[in-house]
Amino acid sequence: MKPYYFRLEEVPAGLPCGAFSVLDNADTSFRWVALTELGGQAVSPLPVRDLLGVSAGEVRHLAIPS
C-alpha cells in the first residue's frame, strides 16, 4: 500500500479517532496524527515531514518515480 499524507487545519466533525477505513476501499485506511506528534512517527518518504510543515493554504507535492 502506498502512503498518502494530507494536512488538515481542522479535522471535520464526525470523523473517527485513530485508524479507520475509507468507505470506497476497505483496504485503504487513514490514521490521524497531530503535526506535533509527527516527529515520532515512521513516515515514508522521509521528506514528508517537511512537506506537511508548510503554512496554511500552501500546497506542496512530491513525486517519486517507481
C-alpha positions in Angstrom: 0.0 0.0 0.0 1.3 3.4 -0.9 1.2 6.1 1.8 -0.7 9.3 1.3 -0.5 12.3 3.6 -2.9 15.2 4.0 -2.6 18.2 6.2 -5.8 19.5 7.7 -6.1 22.6 9.8 -9.3 21.3 11.4 -10.5 17.7 11.4 -14.1 17.6 10.1 -16.7 16.7 12.8 -17.8 13.1 12.7 -14.5 11.5 11.7 -13.4 8.7 14.0 -10.4 9.0 16.2 -7.5 6.7 15.4 -7.3 4.5 12.3 -10.3 3.9 10.1 -11.1 2.5 6.6 -12.4 4.7 3.8 -15.8 4.0 2.5 -14.9 3.2 -1.1 -12.0 0.9 -0.4 -11.8 -1.2 2.7 -8.1 -1.9 2.0 -7.2 1.8 2.5 -7.1 3.2 5.9 -6.4 6.6 7.5 -4.8 7.4 10.8 -4.9 10.9 12.2 -1.6 12.2 13.7 -1.2 15.6 15.2 1.6 17.6 13.5 3.3 18.0 16.9 3.5 14.2 17.1 4.7 13.6 13.5 8.4 13.5 14.6 7.9 10.3 16.5 6.1 8.5 13.6 7.6 6.3 10.9 6.9 8.0 7.6 7.9 7.3 4.1 9.3 9.0 2.2 11.3 10.9 4.8 10.7 14.4 3.3 7.0 14.1 4.1 7.7 15.8 7.5 8.9 18.9 5.7 6.1 18.8 3.1 3.4 18.8 5.8 5.1 21.6 7.8 4.1 24.3 5.3 1.9 27.3 6.1 -1.9 27.1 5.8 -3.0 27.5 2.2 0.4 26.4 0.8 0.5 23.3 -1.3 3.5 21.0 -1.8 3.8 17.9 -3.9 6.4 15.2 -4.1 6.5 12.7 -6.9 8.8 9.7 -6.7 9.1 7.6 -9.8 8.7 3.9 -9.2 
